[in-house]
Amino acid sequence: MAGFLDTIKTMLERDKTVRLVANDPALTAELLLLFRMMLADGTVREEELFAFKRICRSAFGLNPEAMQDVYKYLEDYGYELTAEQTAEIFSELPADRRQTLLDHMIQIAESDNNLDARELALLGKTADMLGFDLKGGSAVQ
């Protein structure tokens, strides 16, 4: 009986997490960028996934163990969100939240101790979209 209850609890937690993400366009856009950062160099490494999960827990209060359906949602939703829509969402965020997003992307990119040119390109493009210049690995507005 305990196994059944644990299964139900996990399902409810996953559903709650997906609803939380789906009902917050800014959170969805942030997670999409972090997700794309993991994929930027063509290989998702364990260190990048660990950094992503740590950020999800500490910055957004999301249980990394309940993220499987969120990953699916991001994969599906990511194709529907245009660069213009993303830029509009981020233009409405306070500067400190945009800075934190860029910092999180840098943490993911650096987590495997190998900054790939594609990761640097995504960071540069994102910094520009967020209204920052990347100078020496940090963002300056």
C-alpha positions as CSV (number, residue, x, y, z in Angstrom):
1,M,0.0,0.0,0.0
2,A,2.9,2.4,0.8
3,G,4.3,1.9,-2.7
4,F,0.9,2.8,-4.3
5,L,0.7,6.0,-2.1
6,D,4.2,7.0,-3.0
7,T,3.3,6.6,-6.7
8,I,0.3,8.8,-6.3
9,K,2.3,11.4,-4.4
10,T,4.9,11.5,-7.1
11,M,2.3,11.9,-9.8
12,L,0.7,14.7,-8.0
13,E,4.0,16.4,-7.4
14,R,4.9,16.1,-11.1
15,D,1.5,17.5,-12.1
16,K,1.9,20.4,-9.6
17,T,5.3,21.2,-11.0
18,V,4.2,21.2,-14.6
19,R,1.2,23.5,-13.7
20,L,3.5,25.8,-11.9
21,V,5.8,26.1,-14.9
22,A,3.0,26.2,-17.5
23,N,1.3,29.0,-15.6
24,D,4.4,31.3,-15.5
25,P,5.6,32.3,-19.0
26,A,8.7,34.0,-17.5
27,L,9.7,30.8,-15.6
28,T,9.0,28.7,-18.7
29,A,11.2,31.0,-20.8
30,E,14.0,30.9,-18.2
31,L,13.9,27.1,-18.0
32,L,13.9,26.9,-21.8
33,L,17.1,28.9,-21.9
34,L,18.7,26.9,-19.2
35,F,17.6,23.7,-21.0
36,R,19.1,25.0,-24.3
37,M,22.3,25.9,-22.5
38,M,22.7,22.2,-21.5
39,L,22.1,21.2,-25.2
40,A,24.3,24.0,-26.7
41,D,27.4,21.9,-27.3
42,G,25.5,18.9,-28.5
43,T,26.0,16.7,-25.4
44,V,24.2,16.9,-22.1
45,R,26.9,16.0,-19.5
46,E,26.1,14.8,-16.0
47,E,27.7,18.0,-14.5
48,E,25.4,20.2,-16.6
49,L,22.3,18.2,-15.6
50,F,23.4,18.4,-12.0
51,A,23.8,22.2,-12.2
52,F,20.4,22.5,-13.9
53,K,18.7,20.5,-11.2
54,R,20.5,22.5,-8.5
55,I,19.3,25.8,-10.0
56,C,15.8,24.4,-10.4
57,R,15.7,23.6,-6.7
58,S,17.5,26.6,-5.3
59,A,16.3,29.4,-7.6
60,F,12.8,28.3,-8.5
61,G,11.8,25.9,-5.7
62,L,11.2,23.1,-8.2
63,N,11.7,19.5,-7.1
64,P,14.3,18.0,-9.6
65,E,12.8,14.6,-9.0
66,A,9.4,15.8,-10.3
67,M,10.8,17.4,-13.5
68,Q,10.3,14.6,-16.0
69,D,7.0,16.0,-17.2
70,V,8.4,19.5,-17.2
71,Y,11.2,18.4,-19.5
72,K,8.5,17.1,-21.9
73,Y,6.5,20.3,-21.6
74,L,9.6,22.4,-22.3
75,E,10.5,20.2,-25.3
76,D,6.9,20.7,-26.7
77,Y,6.5,24.3,-25.8
78,G,10.0,25.3,-26.9
79,Y,9.0,25.0,-30.5
80,E,6.1,27.3,-30.1
81,L,8.0,30.2,-28.4
82,T,9.6,32.6,-30.9
83,A,12.7,34.6,-30.2
84,E,10.6,37.8,-30.3
85,Q,8.2,36.4,-27.7
86,T,11.1,35.4,-25.5
87,A,12.7,38.8,-25.8
88,E,9.4,40.5,-24.9
89,I,9.0,38.3,-21.8
90,F,12.5,39.0,-20.7
91,S,12.2,42.8,-21.3
92,E,9.6,42.9,-18.6
93,L,11.8,41.2,-16.0
94,P,13.7,43.3,-13.5
95,A,17.5,43.6,-14.2
96,D,18.5,41.5,-11.3
97,R,16.4,38.6,-12.4
98,R,17.8,38.9,-16.0
99,Q,21.3,39.0,-14.4
100,T,20.6,35.9,-12.4
101,L,19.3,34.0,-15.5
102,L,22.6,34.8,-17.3
103,D,24.6,33.8,-14.2
104,H,22.7,30.5,-14.2
105,M,23.5,29.9,-17.8
106,I,27.1,30.6,-17.2
107,Q,27.1,28.1,-14.3
108,I,25.7,25.4,-16.5
109,A,28.1,26.2,-19.3
110,E,31.1,26.1,-17.0
111,S,29.9,23.1,-15.0
112,D,31.8,20.6,-17.2
113,N,35.0,22.7,-17.3
114,N,34.8,23.0,-21.1
115,L,33.4,26.1,-22.6
116,D,32.5,25.2,-26.1
117,A,32.2,27.8,-28.9
118,R,28.5,27.0,-29.3
119,E,28.0,27.7,-25.6
120,L,29.8,31.0,-25.8
121,A,27.7,31.9,-28.8
122,L,24.5,31.2,-26.9
123,L,25.7,33.1,-23.9
124,G,26.6,36.1,-26.1
125,K,23.3,36.1,-27.9
126,T,21.3,35.7,-24.7
127,A,23.3,38.5,-23.0
128,D,22.5,40.8,-25.9
129,M,18.8,39.8,-25.7
130,L,18.8,40.5,-21.9
131,G,20.4,43.9,-22.4
132,F,23.9,43.0,-21.2
133,D,27.4,42.9,-22.6
134,L,29.6,39.9,-21.7
135,K,33.0,41.2,-20.5
136,G,35.5,38.8,-19.2
137,G,32.9,36.2,-18.3
138,S,30.5,38.5,-16.4
139,A,27.6,40.5,-17.6
140,V,27.6,44.3,-17.6
141,Q,24.4,46.2,-18.3
